[in-house]
Amino acid sequence: MQKSRMRMMFNSDTFGIVFIVAVMLFIMIVLRPNYLSRGNIISLARTLAITAVIGFSQTALLSVGGMNVAIGAIGGLCAVLSGVMMGWLGMMVGTAIVISILIGGFCGFLNGFLTLKLGGVGVASFLATLATSFVFSGITLTITRGKPIYNIPREFFSLGSASPLFFPNSIYFMLFLAAVLWFMYKYTGLGKQLLAFGGNEKAAQLYGVRIGRVVIISHLISGLLAAFAGLLTVMRIEAAQTNIGTDWMLMSMAAPLLGGTRLSGGKVNIAGVIFGAVVLVIIANALVHLKVDVYWTSLVNGLVILLVAGLDVVRVNRRKKLGLI
């Protein structure tokens, strides 16, 4: 019994990604003894919060076997609109936050509606969100004329940084969202329907799972989370810049897949998404600390994508051999 439990632990996706994180941290501490200084930990934490929420946003679509290419465009649009409302219109911080998140939800709903019209999930979700990504980005540039918005109230920025505890508030926001998603997929009928649909669409439909409900809700959740990530980014850089979200595609796919979420749908690992985000954040941070030429970043990102795709194939094949799928 004990050996069986140990074998299951070592074969788990979470154990594998935690081991990778531990090795990476060990290497960085050896190379840079002050790597875990308070300043660098705070910087890592604030970046981690954004990266993980971006990963959560994509996880909502991966769970049903889809893909959201418009995550960055939605996040960027909501980030800019929050700046417009607070900086240009003088709206209260709380009101602007709520409206921005609701706009993200509406964008997600629109993506879900278009995905349904194009045939469901999979390729349909890719095509629908690819189209809307250009629409949302175009709206962002039209509103701002490509210029960032800086005159945002300081109290908004402090929401993501100030904290009576060691870590910034943004980390606790992220952990709260993680807990909600974990509970939803683990214990609620909605979460189980999403995973059932992603695991086997035809079987799920035979058991009464409605494709329209699944597609709309998964995109809605993704849009809400993308908006939240956009707001966290504005808090982090203290400006509503028009390029927010342009580099989110890699993070949105790599974080969940590194953590054990299945590319084909039907299985998610919320804790794994966080640790996958940790890996991505450490890689980016390490390149800065090691003074690696910025032009190598694209090469590293490409290798990460290949690694993630390879890991997913190996993981699925291993589970098939073990009779787990």
C-alpha positions as CSV (number, residue, x, y, z in Angstrom):
1,M,0.0,0.0,0.0
2,Q,2.8,2.4,1.0
3,K,4.7,1.6,-2.2
4,S,1.6,2.1,-4.3
5,R,1.1,5.6,-2.7
6,M,4.7,6.5,-3.3
7,R,4.5,5.4,-7.0
8,M,1.3,7.4,-7.5
9,M,3.0,10.5,-5.9
10,F,6.1,10.2,-8.2
11,N,3.9,9.7,-11.2
12,S,1.7,12.7,-10.5
13,D,2.0,15.8,-12.6
14,T,2.2,18.1,-9.6
15,F,5.2,16.3,-8.2
16,G,7.0,16.5,-11.5
17,I,6.5,20.3,-11.9
18,V,7.4,20.9,-8.2
19,F,10.6,19.0,-8.7
20,I,11.5,21.1,-11.7
21,V,10.8,24.3,-9.7
22,A,13.0,23.1,-6.9
23,V,15.9,22.3,-9.3
24,M,15.6,25.7,-11.0
25,L,15.6,27.5,-7.7
26,F,18.7,25.5,-6.5
27,I,20.6,26.4,-9.7
28,M,19.8,30.1,-9.4
29,I,20.7,30.2,-5.7
30,V,24.1,28.6,-6.6
31,L,24.7,31.0,-9.5
32,R,23.3,34.1,-7.6
33,P,23.4,33.7,-3.8
34,N,21.2,36.7,-3.3
35,Y,18.5,35.4,-5.7
36,L,16.0,34.9,-2.9
37,S,16.4,38.5,-1.6
38,R,13.1,40.1,-0.4
39,G,13.1,42.5,-3.4
40,N,13.5,39.7,-6.0
41,I,10.9,37.5,-4.2
42,I,8.4,40.4,-4.3
43,S,9.1,41.0,-8.0
44,L,8.7,37.3,-8.7
45,A,5.5,37.1,-6.8
46,R,3.8,40.0,-8.6
47,T,4.8,38.6,-12.0
48,L,3.7,35.1,-10.9
49,A,0.2,36.4,-10.0
50,I,-0.3,37.7,-13.5
51,T,1.1,34.7,-15.2
52,A,-0.9,32.2,-13.2
53,V,-4.2,34.1,-13.8
54,I,-3.4,34.2,-17.5
55,G,-2.9,30.4,-17.3
56,F,-6.2,30.0,-15.5
57,S,-7.9,31.9,-18.3
58,Q,-6.7,29.4,-20.9
59,T,-7.4,26.5,-18.6
60,A,-11.1,27.3,-18.7
61,L,-11.0,26.6,-22.5
62,L,-8.5,23.7,-22.4
63,S,-10.8,21.9,-19.9
64,V,-13.5,21.6,-22.7
65,G,-11.0,20.9,-25.5
66,G,-10.9,24.4,-26.8
67,M,-8.4,27.3,-27.1
68,N,-8.7,31.0,-26.6
69,V,-6.4,33.0,-28.8
70,A,-8.0,36.3,-27.7
71,I,-6.9,36.1,-24.0
72,G,-4.3,38.8,-24.5
73,A,-6.6,41.0,-26.5
74,I,-9.4,40.8,-23.9
75,G,-6.9,41.5,-21.1
76,G,-5.4,44.4,-23.0
77,L,-8.8,45.9,-23.8
78,C,-10.0,45.7,-20.2
79,A,-6.7,47.1,-18.9
80,V,-7.0,50.1,-21.2
81,L,-10.7,50.6,-20.4
82,S,-10.0,50.6,-16.7
83,G,-7.4,53.4,-17.3
84,V,-9.9,55.3,-19.4
85,M,-12.5,55.1,-16.7
86,M,-10.2,56.0,-13.8
87,G,-7.8,58.3,-15.6
88,W,-9.9,60.1,-18.2
89,L,-13.4,59.9,-16.8
90,G,-12.6,60.2,-13.1
91,M,-14.6,57.1,-12.1
92,M,-14.2,55.5,-8.7
93,V,-11.7,52.7,-8.5
94,G,-14.1,50.0,-7.4
95,T,-16.7,50.9,-10.0
96,A,-14.0,50.8,-12.8
97,I,-12.7,47.4,-11.7
98,V,-16.2,45.9,-11.7
99,I,-17.1,47.3,-15.1
100,S,-13.8,46.2,-16.6
101,I,-14.3,42.6,-15.4
102,L,-17.8,42.6,-16.7
103,I,-16.6,43.8,-20.1
104,G,-14.1,40.9,-20.0
105,G,-17.0,38.6,-19.3
106,F,-19.0,40.0,-22.2
107,C,-16.0,39.5,-24.6
108,G,-15.9,35.9,-23.4
109,F,-19.6,35.5,-24.0
110,L,-19.2,36.9,-27.5
111,N,-16.4,34.4,-28.1
112,G,-18.5,31.6,-26.9
113,F,-21.5,32.6,-29.1
114,L,-19.3,32.9,-32.2
115,T,-17.6,29.6,-31.4
116,L,-21.1,27.9,-31.3
117,K,-22.0,29.4,-34.6
118,L,-18.8,28.0,-36.1
119,G,-19.5,24.5,-34.9
120,G,-18.5,24.1,-31.2
121,V,-15.0,23.8,-29.7
122,G,-11.6,22.8,-31.0
123,V,-10.9,24.5,-34.4
124,A,-14.0,26.6,-34.1
125,S,-12.8,28.2,-30.8
126,F,-9.4,28.9,-32.4
127,L,-11.0,30.6,-35.4
128,A,-13.5,32.6,-33.5
129,T,-11.1,33.9,-30.9
130,L,-8.4,34.6,-33.6
131,A,-10.9,36.9,-35.3
132,T,-12.1,38.6,-32.1
133,S,-8.5,39.1,-31.0
134,F,-8.0,41.5,-33.9
135,V,-11.3,43.2,-33.1
136,F,-10.5,43.7,-29.4
137,S,-7.0,44.9,-30.2
138,G,-8.3,47.3,-32.8
139,I,-10.8,48.8,-30.3
140,T,-7.9,49.2,-27.8
141,L,-5.8,51.1,-30.3
142,T,-8.7,53.2,-31.6
143,I,-9.6,54.4,-28.1
144,T,-6.0,55.2,-27.1
145,R,-4.4,56.1,-30.4
146,G,-1.6,53.8,-29.2
147,K,-0.8,56.0,-26.3
148,P,-0.6,54.7,-22.7
149,I,-2.7,56.1,-19.8
150,Y,-0.7,57.1,-16.8
151,N,-2.9,59.4,-14.7
152,I,-4.6,56.5,-12.8
153,P,-5.2,56.9,-9.0
154,R,-2.5,55.6,-6.8
155,E,-5.0,53.7,-4.7
156,F,-5.6,51.4,-7.6
157,F,-1.9,50.5,-7.9
158,S,-1.7,49.9,-4.1
159,L,-4.4,47.2,-4.4
160,G,-1.9,44.9,-6.1
161,S,1.2,45.8,-4.1
162,A,0.4,46.8,-0.6
163,S,0.0,44.0,2.0
164,P,0.4,43.6,5.7
165,L,1.9,40.2,5.0
166,F,5.2,39.3,3.2
167,F,3.8,38.9,-0.3
168,P,1.9,41.5,-2.3
169,N,-1.9,41.5,-2.5
170,S,-1.8,40.3,-6.1
171,I,-0.6,36.9,-4.9
172,Y,-3.6,36.5,-2.6
173,F,-6.0,37.6,-5.4
174,M,-4.5,34.9,-7.5
175,L,-4.7,32.2,-4.8
176,F,-8.3,33.2,-4.2
177,L,-9.1,32.6,-7.9
178,A,-7.2,29.4,-7.8
179,A,-9.3,28.2,-4.9
180,V,-12.5,29.1,-6.6
181,L,-11.5,27.3,-9.8
182,W,-10.3,24.2,-7.9
183,F,-13.6,24.0,-6.0
184,M,-15.6,24.4,-9.2
185,Y,-13.8,21.7,-11.1
186,K,-13.6,19.3,-8.1
187,Y,-17.0,19.6,-6.4
188,T,-19.6,21.4,-8.6
189,G,-21.8,19.9,-11.2
190,L,-20.8,22.7,-13.6
191,G,-17.1,21.9,-13.3
192,K,-17.7,18.2,-13.8
193,Q,-19.8,18.9,-16.9
194,L,-17.0,21.0,-18.4
195,L,-14.5,18.2,-17.8
196,A,-16.8,15.5,-19.0
197,F,-17.4,17.4,-22.2
198,G,-13.7,17.9,-22.7
199,G,-13.0,14.3,-22.0
200,N,-15.6,12.9,-24.4
201,E,-17.9,15.3,-26.1
202,K,-20.3,12.7,-27.6
203,A,-20.6,10.7,-24.4
204,A,-21.2,13.9,-22.4
205,Q,-24.0,15.0,-24.7
206,L,-25.6,11.5,-24.3
207,Y,-25.7,12.1,-20.6
208,G,-27.5,15.5,-21.1
209,V,-24.6,17.9,-21.1
210,R,-25.6,20.8,-23.4
211,I,-22.9,22.0,-25.8
212,G,-24.2,25.5,-25.8
213,R,-24.0,25.9,-22.1
214,V,-20.6,24.4,-21.9
215,V,-19.1,26.5,-24.6
216,I,-20.6,29.8,-23.4
217,I,-19.7,29.3,-19.8
218,S,-16.1,28.2,-20.5
219,H,-15.5,31.3,-22.7
220,L,-17.3,33.5,-20.1
221,I,-15.0,32.3,-17.3
222,S,-12.0,32.7,-19.6
223,G,-13.0,36.3,-20.4
224,L,-13.5,37.2,-16.8
225,L,-10.1,35.8,-15.8
226,A,-8.4,37.6,-18.8
227,A,-9.9,40.9,-17.6
228,F,-8.6,40.2,-14.1
229,A,-5.1,39.5,-15.4
230,G,-5.2,42.8,-17.4
231,L,-6.1,44.7,-14.2
232,L,-3.3,43.0,-12.3
233,T,-0.9,44.0,-15.1
234,V,-1.9,47.7,-14.8
235,M,-1.3,47.5,-11.0
236,R,2.1,45.9,-11.7
237,I,3.4,48.4,-14.3
238,E,1.4,51.4,-13.0
239,A,0.1,52.4,-16.4
240,A,-2.6,51.2,-18.9
241,Q,-0.4,50.5,-21.9
242,T,-1.7,49.4,-25.2
243,N,0.7,46.5,-25.6
244,I,-0.7,44.7,-22.5
245,G,-1.5,41.1,-23.5
246,T,0.5,41.0,-26.7
247,D,2.9,38.4,-25.2
248,W,0.3,36.3,-23.3
249,M,-0.2,33.4,-25.7
250,L,2.9,31.5,-24.7
251,M,2.2,31.9,-21.0
252,S,-1.5,31.0,-21.3
253,M,-0.7,27.7,-23.0
254,A,2.6,26.8,-21.3
255,A,1.6,27.3,-17.6
256,P,-1.4,24.9,-17.6
257,L,0.2,22.3,-19.9
258,L,3.4,22.3,-17.8
259,G,1.3,21.7,-14.8
260,G,-0.6,18.7,-16.1
261,T,-3.7,20.2,-17.8
262,R,-4.5,18.0,-20.8
263,L,-4.3,19.8,-24.2
264,S,-7.2,17.7,-25.6
265,G,-9.5,18.5,-22.7
266,G,-11.1,16.6,-19.8
267,K,-8.4,17.2,-17.2
268,V,-7.1,20.2,-15.3
269,N,-4.6,20.8,-12.5
270,I,-5.1,24.2,-10.9
271,A,-2.2,23.8,-8.5
272,G,-0.1,22.6,-11.5
273,V,-1.0,25.8,-13.4
274,I,0.5,27.9,-10.5
275,F,3.7,25.8,-10.5
276,G,3.9,25.9,-14.3
277,A,3.6,29.7,-14.0
278,V,6.5,29.6,-11.5
279,V,8.7,27.8,-14.0
280,L,8.0,30.5,-16.7
281,V,8.6,33.3,-14.3
282,I,11.9,31.9,-13.0
283,I,13.1,31.4,-16.6
284,A,12.3,35.0,-17.5
285,N,13.8,36.3,-14.3
286,A,16.9,34.1,-14.6
287,L,17.6,35.5,-18.1
288,V,17.7,39.0,-16.6
289,H,19.9,38.0,-13.6
290,L,22.3,36.0,-15.8
291,K,22.4,39.0,-18.2
292,V,21.5,36.9,-21.2
293,D,21.0,38.9,-24.4
294,V,17.3,39.9,-24.8
295,Y,17.3,38.4,-28.3
296,W,17.7,35.0,-26.8
297,T,14.3,35.3,-25.1
298,S,12.4,34.3,-28.3
299,L,14.6,31.2,-28.7
300,V,14.0,30.2,-25.1
301,N,10.2,30.7,-25.5
302,G,10.2,28.6,-28.6
303,L,12.0,25.8,-26.8
304,V,9.5,26.0,-23.9
305,I,6.6,25.6,-26.3
306,L,8.3,22.5,-27.8
307,L,9.0,21.1,-24.3
308,V,5.4,21.6,-23.3
309,A,4.0,19.9,-26.4
310,G,6.4,17.0,-25.9
311,L,5.5,16.7,-22.2
312,D,1.8,16.5,-23.0
313,V,2.4,13.7,-25.5
314,V,4.6,11.8,-23.1
315,R,2.1,12.3,-20.2
316,V,-0.8,11.0,-22.3
317,N,1.1,7.9,-23.5
318,R,2.3,7.2,-19.9
319,R,-1.3,7.4,-18.6
320,K,-2.5,5.1,-21.3
321,K,0.2,2.5,-20.4
322,L,-0.8,2.7,-16.7
323,G,-4.5,2.3,-17.7
324,L,-5.5,5.7,-16.2
325,I,-7.1,6.9,-19.5
